[in-house]
Amino acid sequence: MLSLILAWGVRNDRLAKNPAEGVNLPRVVAPEHRYLSHRQVADLADACDMDGLVVLFLAYTGLRWGEMAALRVHRVDLDRRRVLVAESVTEVSGRLVWGTPKNHERRSVPLPRFVAELLGKHLVDKVAEGLVFTAPQGGVLRVRNFRRAVFNRAVAEVGPVGFHPHELRHTAASLAIASGADVKIVQQMLGHKSATMTLDQYGHLFPDRLNEIADRMDAAVCAPNVART
């Protein structure tokens, strides 16, 4: 950012030279993701009491908080066990800003059967245009309020220390991969722009097939009548 500002100064004859040009920046080290197990998700949801469905929903769909907070009842298809992600809401300086999901693309996300059943009970008597999850007094469920009123207390009780609601998105990816989902399914589920982005973040979670490939080459070389050169 500083380099861009200084470059503007050079272009407008305010500076003779950009001293930041060509300076090598330190390598950015991505934070290590934390993933909850099925048991840990259940414990955290139980500790959140009446708001436990929020935890389960995020941990088994991978929606971003803003996508979950903007989700309306008519976007939920309980028969097909699908959720259509078409909107998002973000809090900016205390003001709610509505828009499309990141990358501006709608996507369909699957619901595990047990989550769909719990969601069905939760949606009874809710109107089609209403929000699926709301604040206690109604309106948009804001992440800061949720953490302060419910989530942080539950995390203090069951851990892990400092766990953040956004980490439930990482958990969803890990649980999906552990269940056999391939990279394209995880990409669609999370709404990543490309499979490359998914692999960059979660590639280490996919099964390591290096030994499998080596074993196949062993089998090919050791097979009868293999021509050797």
C-alpha positions, 0 to 999 in steps of 0.5 A: 500500500505504501509503495502504491501511494509513493508511486502516485507521488512519482507519477504526479511529480511530487516525488523524484523516486519511489523508495519502496519500489523493489523492496522485498517484503517479508514472507507472509506466514498463513495462520495454522487452521484448527479443525474440530472433530465431530465430538468437539462440534457436538460439545460446543453446540451443546455448550451454546444451548439454544443457539447450538444449531448455529454451531452445527449449521456452520460446522456442517455447511461451511457457510461464511457468517455473513452468508448464514446471517443473510439466509432466508427461509425460502432458500432452504429446501428440506426435501432435497436437503439443500441450502441456496446461498444467494445473499450475504450481510456484513457489519461495517462500522456498526452498519449492515451492508447487504450484497451477494456472496463473495465471488458474486456467485450463488451456490447450492450447499448440502445439509446432513440429514440430522442438521436438516431435521433440526433445521426443519423444527427450527423453521416451524412458523417462520415466514418464507421471506424471514431470516433463518437465524435471528438475534434474540430480539429479532433482526440480523444475528451479528457475530460480535453479539453472538460471541459476547453473549453465547459463543465465547462462554461456550468456548471457555467451557469446552475449548479450544482456547480462543476458537472463533466462529469462522474456524467452523468453516475450516472445520466443515472443510475438514469434516467433508474431506474426511468423509470422502469429498473430493476437491471440486465438491469442497470447492463448491461447498465453500464457494471458492473461486477455484479448486486451486484456492481449495487445495492451497488451504486444505490440500494437506487434508486430502489423503496422501496417495504417494505410497499408493502410486509407488506400490502400483509402480512396484507391482508393474515392475515385478509383474511377470513378463515385464520387459526390462531395458 
